[in-house]
Every structure is written in C-alpha cells, then in structure tokens.
Amino acid sequence: MTPTPDELPPDLQDAYEILASGAAQILPADGLVERLTTARREARPLRVKLGIDPSGSDLTLGHAVVLRKLRQFQDLGHVAVLVVGGFTGQVGDPSGRTNTRSAQSAEDVVANAAGYFDQLMTILDRDRTEVVNNADWLGAMSLADILGYTRQVTVAQLLERDDFARRFKANAPISLSEFVYPLLQGIDSVEIHADIELGGTDQTFNNLVGRELQRSRGQDPQAVLTVPLLVGTDGVEKMGKSLGNYVAIAEPAPEQFGKLMSVPDGVVGMYARLCTALHPREVDELEAEVAAGGAQANRAKRAMARAVVGLYHGDAAARQAEERFDAVFRRNEVPADLPGFALPDGDPIHLPALLVASGLATSSSQARRDIDAGAVRVESVPVPARRYDVARSELVGAVLASGKRRMVRLT
C-alpha cells in the first residue's frame, strides 16, 4: 500500500514537498509518492519525461515554469528525458486549439531545435538530461504497430477532451491525425519507460493516455504532474509576447529586475513558487510578508526578483540590477552604463523612427502612441503629444527614455 506523504522518510518528505509545490495536479493523487518510494526501493533515479516542441522564439518565464519543475527533479537526483517531436511535430499538437493546426516539416523541427536547446540548458542540468527524438521509433513503426495501440483508446474518450468536444459541437473539422496525436505522445512514454510525465494543464489528457498504453504493455504507468499557467507582469493575462507582459529568460539582468518589480503584489508568491529555486517554506514566508503590506511587501518582491534574476545571470548580476533599479527609480539617477546611440543624419529628427531604431519602441505606430501618452522623455522632460519631429540640437548628448526602464544616451 502506498504511504501518505507524512509517512515518508524525512528526506523523501522534503523531496515531495518541493516537487508538489506549485503543481496544478498530480494524477493519480498518490502517484508522486508511489514513484518516489519505488525509486528508493529499486535504488534508481526516476525517468521524468517532458515532450518539447522546439521553436525559434525566446523562452519566457512562462515557458520556463515546467522546466523549473523538471530541474527540481534533477536536483533531487533524477533524470530528465526530453522528447523532441521530430515525428509528432509533423502532426501538430491540437491541445487548446479551436481549429486544425498546421504541421511542421521534419526539417523545420530540426532547424528550430538548435537555438532552443541553448536556452533550455540555462535551466536544466546537462549531466542529468537525456535528449531523444521520437522520429527514431515512431518513424520506424508499421501501420500494424500503430493499429495495435489504437485499440487502447476509444473515440468516445478522445471526444471527452475539451478542445475536441468544443470543435465537434461547433461542427468544426477535426483531422484524424489530431485524434492520433495523443496516442503518439503516449507511445513515447512506453518507448522511454517514463516514470513521471510533466506538462501544462492543457496536456493532462495526452499524459493520461500514456498511462493506459504503458499499462497495456506491462509497464508500471507513469504518474502525471501538471503545472499552472503563469500570469504576465500585468497580473491578469497569461504571460505572452503578443501582450507585452512577458519576461524573457535571455533578457539583460536590469530589464528582468525592472519588469519583476512591476508585477502586482498579488502574484509575487506565484512568481516565487513557479519561477525560482526557493524552497516552498521560503515562499510561504514571502507570501506572509506580501500579505503584511508596506515595506515588508516590497522586501518580498525584491527577494523574488533577485532570486529570478540570479538564476539566469548569477547573484552578483542580480545585486547590480537591484542597485541600478534603485539609482533610476529611487534616486532619479542616470545609470553610468547607459548605452549610447548615434543619431541619424538630418535635421529635424523624426522621433518615432529614432525610437524604433534605438530599440525603445517596436514600431512607429507604437512610438507615436507612447509620445502622445507622455511616456517619451528627453532629459526627463516629457515630449508634448503629437510632437514627432525634434531639432537635432535638442537631442545631441541627451538621454532619451520611453517608459520607466528603457533609455539611451544620444550621440
């Protein structure tokens, strides 16, 4: 009989507390305890699976939530098995979709993987990471092999998925390949002998299919641990680049720190629990400080921001980022290491184009909106609304700023 978490040996109790902290769901409820005790009994590390869909985009803290959980397993002595979708990427994961997803070519999958792994390994321990490509086994399977697995999953089960159910009810097309996707992901679990599979909450159904297929092949079924979606720096919407409420793991330390200090107090605990290496009891203490409000809440937010920045840039860089933040926002100083930007030829200078060229705005339309909102400043003086052309003499040697954190010195 599987023990309860309180009945585990002290070291496994601590491991369970760390791994369960921040989890959205553990299935079955005793699955994590059972896997930890099995690993102890068999004197072996757990094989913890994560399917990845390589993309060329920069990873954000939102993407990193599941990777941080995987790193926790590694830090406790277990092995991360990253399954690259060399085969399934050509099918396209339908999770959360309202229409058929475009498939990638095999070449696209491989090409996208290159820069992606460099980012992954800023979070994971290379020595405890296996990387496999499911094209190695799925591409070699015969139709008879696939049909053998299809007998373990019914159409009725597939239609229980929320996204499939919505599309079926709306008479929206669902391709047969999308129905097959959860099955293919489950076969991956059989092939790598996964003990645990991690994923976002949108992956629960796919991960549970893996349990059924493993059981049908005489393997102990994997436990499933899902993690929640991280809200963005606005504290409301899911973190995403399209909303501008993201923190990228490759951003400079000062930019990361400034963005993290802008999050509402109400999500400081979530960020500390999902985005840092702090122990769950340390996170509990930070949440208590946030609840107390005032100076204590500010200290808690700073501790969270330092912990996040320290993961990606080191503790020294985190302290320097905090000092820079205080210099700019508490003492209204111009940072000594402010980057320079050479003014283009011409007089007057078209300010929206300058803001885009210097990286202070993403587009001319966004730059004009920022100017009209009073967010653009020259030497700390807001640029009047609709003043888009500025004399060159006013800009040479001046500090141009947009918002609170982005600024350059014009040369």
Salt bridges, closest charged atoms under 4 A:
ASP11 OD2 - ARG40 NH2 2.50
ASP14 OD1 - HIS279 NE2 2.93
ASP14 OD1 - ARG281 NH2 3.55
GLU17 OE1 - ARG281 NH1 2.49
GLU34 OE1 - ARG35 NE 2.77
GLU42 OE1 - ARG44 NE 2.61
ASP53 OD2 - ARG101 NH2 2.75
ASP58 OD2 - LYS241 NZ 3.81
ASP75 OD1 - ARG71 NE 2.75
GLU130 OE2 - ARG47 NH1 3.05
ASP163 OD2 - ARG161 NH2 2.67
GLU178 OE1 - ARG167 NH2 2.87
ASP195 OD1 - ARG35 NH1 2.80
ASP195 OD2 - ARG44 NH1 2.89
GLU197 OE2 - LYS49 NZ 3.17
GLU212 OE2 - ARG215 NH1 3.07
ASP220 OD2 - ARG35 NH2 3.74
GLU251 OE2 - LYS259 NZ 2.64
ASP265 OD1 - LYS301 NZ 3.13
ASP284 OD1 - ARG273 NH2 2.88
GLU287 OE1 - ARG273 NH2 3.06
GLU322 OE2 - ARG302 NH1 2.81
GLU322 OE2 - ARG306 NH1 3.17
GLU323 OE2 - ARG331 NH2 2.45
ASP326 OD1 - ARG302 NH2 2.63
ASP326 OD1 - ARG330 NE 3.87
GLU333 OE2 - ARG331 NE 2.98
ASP337 OD1 - ARG324 NH1 2.44
ASP389 OD1 - HIS350 ND1 3.01
GLU394 OE2 - ARG387 NH2 2.86
